[in-house]
Amino acid sequence: MSTTVLLVDDHRMMREGLRMILDQAPDIQVVGEAENGRDALTMVAQLRPKVVVMDIAMPGLNGIEATRQIRAQSPGTRLIGLSTYSDKQYVLGMLEAGACGYVPKSAAADELLRAIQAVSRGDIYLGPELAKSVIERYVQRLNAPSSTTATLGPREREILQLIAEGHTSREIGEQLGISVKTVEVHRQNIMNKLGMHSIAELTKYAIREGLTYLEG
């Protein structure tokens, strides 16, 4: 039986390139493509893919938060992070969100195929260099204070990302289907929880914590 795969990346050329690679594998079937994290949530519910290949740096709803929400709504779905970022902060962020593997976009095509085959078997996939970095980072995190991001709920993390990307309260409300007043209540709650008092502080925090990205 073929392993069904959903591709999630905000760059169409990247999705097309990935599909060409995966279409050559007889045991893999690409069942859909999503250009952002929010669309990915809908398509996972509709298509129930075995594996999701998830870009990290996407506007609106980043790959880490989308991974966290997909794992909550579809525990049987396996996720692989795919990104230009090989920094251990982002790798660990994806794994903590529930991803089972991580492949840099600079890797050879056969590495992605190996990753999909591994996670579909129930294994974890990391290349040797990434594995070393993740272990080092994990040890550091064990001895460091816990991130205050954990105190934020899923909606608050979404809104924090959109604030950091420069969206107004009205734009955020339109994207999420909520009122401007609700957005502003969430924003104030976020500031209270993080002990911050300005949009500039929130933006710096979001970038530092890997909730938003400057490039994809």
N, C-alpha and C positions, 0 to 999 in steps of 0.2 A: 504494500500500500504506500502511495506517495505521501511525503510530508508536505502539508499545505502551509504556505508562507504568505504573510502580508508584509509589504514593503512600505516603510514610512520615512519620507525624506522630503524636505521642502524644495529641493532642486529636481526638476523634471529630468534633466539629463542624467543625474545620478540614479534615479529610479529606473530609467530606461537601460542604463548600463548594468545595473544589478539584475534586472529581469533577463537581459541577454545572457548573463553568466549563469543564472539559475535555470533558465530554460534548457540549457545543455545537459543538465543533470537528470537522468531518467527517474530518480527517486524523489524529485522535488517538484512541486506544482505551485506556482505563484497564483494565488487566488484573488489578489487585489493590491491596489496602491493607494496610499493616503499621503497628502501633502502637508499635513500638520497633525499635532497630537490630538486635537479635538475630533477631527475626522477619523483618526485611528480608533478612538473609543467606540464610535458608532459602527465602524466596519468590523471590529472584533466581535461586537455583539451580534452582527448580522451573519458574518462568515465563519466564525469560530475557527480561525486558523490554528494549527498546531504550534507554529513559530511566528513571531513578529520580529522583523529586523528593524530596529528603531534608531533613527538619527537622534542625536542629543540636542543640537543647537537649532531650535525651531521657534519662530515667534508665536506669541499667544499662549501656547502650552508646550513647555519644553519636554524633551524626551524623558527626563528623569521623572517629572511629575506624571506624564502620560503613562509611563511604565508602572508607577505606583498605583494609579487608578485602574489600569488594565488588570493588574494582578488581583486587585480587590474584587473586580466584577467577573473575572474569568480566571480562577486559580489554576486551571489546567493549561493555560497558554504559556508557552516558554518564550522569553524575550532575549534578544541579543542587541547590545548597544553597538552602534556603528557610527564613528565620528572621526573628524580630523583631530580631535582632542585625545591625546594619550596620557595627559596629566593624571596622576593617580587620584587626585581629588574627584575628577569626573568618573573615572572607572569605578571607584569605591561608591560614589553616589548612585550609579546605575545598579550596582550589586545590592546596595542597601535598599533600593526601591523595589527589588525583586527580579532583576535581570539574571539570567543564567550564563551569560557569556558576553564578551566584549571583543570587537575586532576594529582596529584602526582602519580608516579609509585608505591609508597608504599600503596596507597589506596586499599580498597577492590574492588573486581570485580564489585559488584552491583553499585558502585559509578560511574564507567565509563558508565555503562548502563543508569543510571539516567542522566548523562551529555549529552549523545547522544540524549536521548529522549527530554531533555530540549532544547538543541540548535536547534534541528530539528523543534521544535514548534516556534522558533524565540526568545527563552528566553536566558538569560545569565546564565551560571552555574559556581559557585565557592563554594567550601566548606566553612563552617563558619570561620575556622581559616585563610584560604587564603583570604577570603573577608575582614577580619579585617586588615590583613597585607597590602592588596592592597589599602584600604582606607587611612591607615596611610602613605604609600609611596606616594600616590597621593597628599595628603596634603603637604608633604615635597617638592614634585616636584613643586607645585604651588608657593612655596616661594624660589625656587632655580633657578639659571641661567639656561637657556635652553641648552640642550646638543648640542655640535657642530656636532654630528653625523647626525643631521637633514640636515646639509648643503651638505651631500654626496648623490650622486645619487645611484640607485640600483646597477649598474655595479661597482661603486667605493666601495660600501659596500662589494660586493662579493670579489673584489680584495683585500681589506683590510683584510678580513677573511683569504684568502689564503696566504697572506704575513705573517700574524701572525702564521699560521700553519707551516711555514717554507718552503713553496714552492718557487722555483726560478721563475724568469720571464718567462723562457722558459716553465716550467711546467704549470704555470698559463695560458700562451697563448694556450697551447695544450688543457687544460681543457675547456677553454672558446671559443676556435676557433678564436682567434685573434692573431695578430703578437706580437713578443717580444717588438717591438718599441711602439706599442699601450699600452701594459701593463706598460711600463716604463713611458709613458706620463700620464697614469692614476695615477701611483704611485706618480709622482711628483705633480700632481694636488691635490691628497689626502694630501700630506705633506704640500702643500701651504695652503689648506683650514684649516687644523688642527694646523698649525703653528709648525710643527715638522720637524726634520732634520735627523732622523735615523730610521732604521728598528726596533731597540730595542724600541724606543719611540712608534712607531706604534703598536708593539706587546703588550706592556703594556696597551696602550689605548684600543685596541680591546678587551682584556680580561676584563678590567675595565667596558667597556660599554656593555658587554654581547654579543659581535659579534663573539666570538670564545670561546671554552670551553676546559678544560683540560681532562674532562671525560664525557662520555655519560650517 
